[in-house]
Amino acid sequence: MTDLLKKYWFVGLLSLCLLGITGYFIYDTYKDVLPGKKVNNQDIVYSINNIDVSADEIYDKLYDKYGI
């Protein structure tokens, strides 16, 4: 076992570094992602004073106002 470690120590070190870099990349990618909130299977965009406003409600208001 020690002969194997002496012979391939550099490969082991590179593997450990690659694993650490990959782990940090995954952590850094997902650190700012917040879990979404759903009520009645609709995505909630914002909530003020316990009143939830869904994306569909915002789209309807924009369509009524601008007709797009």
C-alpha positions as CSV (number, residue, x, y, z in Angstrom):
1,M,0.0,0.0,0.0
2,T,2.8,2.4,0.9
3,D,4.6,1.6,-2.4
4,L,1.5,2.5,-4.3
5,L,1.1,5.8,-2.4
6,K,4.8,6.6,-3.0
7,K,4.5,5.9,-6.7
8,Y,1.2,7.7,-7.4
9,W,1.2,10.5,-4.8
10,F,1.0,13.2,-7.5
11,V,-2.0,11.6,-9.2
12,G,-3.7,11.5,-5.8
13,L,-2.9,15.1,-5.1
14,L,-4.2,16.2,-8.5
15,S,-7.4,14.2,-7.9
16,L,-8.0,15.8,-4.5
17,C,-7.4,19.3,-5.9
18,L,-9.8,18.6,-8.8
19,L,-12.4,17.3,-6.4
20,G,-12.0,20.5,-4.2
21,I,-12.3,22.8,-7.2
22,T,-15.4,21.0,-8.4
23,G,-17.0,21.2,-5.0
24,Y,-16.3,24.9,-4.7
25,F,-17.7,25.6,-8.2
26,I,-20.9,23.8,-7.3
27,Y,-21.2,25.7,-4.0
28,D,-20.5,29.1,-5.7
29,T,-23.0,28.4,-8.5
30,Y,-25.9,27.7,-6.1
31,K,-25.1,29.9,-3.1
32,D,-27.4,32.8,-4.3
33,V,-30.3,30.7,-5.5
34,L,-33.3,31.1,-3.2
35,P,-36.1,28.5,-3.0
36,G,-39.2,29.5,-4.8
37,K,-42.6,29.8,-3.1
38,K,-45.7,28.2,-4.6
39,V,-49.3,28.6,-3.5
40,N,-52.1,26.7,-5.3
41,N,-49.4,25.6,-7.9
42,Q,-48.7,29.2,-8.9
43,D,-45.3,30.9,-8.5
44,I,-45.3,33.7,-6.0
45,V,-43.4,36.8,-7.1
46,Y,-43.7,38.8,-3.9
47,S,-45.5,38.9,-0.6
48,I,-46.3,42.0,1.4
49,N,-48.2,41.9,4.7
50,N,-49.0,38.2,4.1
51,I,-50.7,39.0,0.7
52,D,-49.1,36.8,-1.9
53,V,-49.0,38.1,-5.5
54,S,-48.5,35.5,-8.2
55,A,-46.8,35.8,-11.6
56,D,-50.2,35.2,-13.3
57,E,-51.8,38.2,-11.4
58,I,-48.9,40.4,-12.5
59,Y,-49.2,39.3,-16.1
60,D,-53.0,39.9,-16.1
61,K,-52.5,43.4,-14.7
62,L,-49.9,44.2,-17.3
63,Y,-52.1,42.9,-20.1
64,D,-55.1,45.0,-18.8
65,K,-53.0,48.1,-18.6
66,Y,-50.8,47.8,-21.8
67,G,-52.7,45.2,-23.9
68,I,-49.5,43.4,-24.8
